[in-house]
Amino acid sequence: MKKDIHPEYFPNAKITCACGTVYEIGSTREDIQVELCAACHPFYTGKQKIIDTARRVEKFQERATRKVVEVTGKKAKKIKRTARKVAKREEKEKSAA
């Protein structure tokens, strides 16, 4: 191996999470800041936590609700027709049973 090309290794590097949890591990960086860790990640905790610094989730939800409301023309007719067909099919299944 070549000498003097590898980064410096810190055996007691600190990893600090946004929730306040601090871990000490070996790394090539002395101090690391993270947003999520095993103590606060939704996969491990089972609780949903939305980290949204740029309002992306809210913007998406607004667009999604707007699209549902703005359906007009041929698409609206097609949706209504499909809903009627499904309702008829369900009625037939109920009466046959």
Secondary structure, 3 states (H helix, E strand, C coil): CCCCCCCCCEEEEEEEECCCCEEEEEECCCEEEECCCCCCCHHHHCCCCCCCCCCHHHHHHHHHHHHHHCCCCHHHHHHHHHHHHHHHHHHHHHHHC
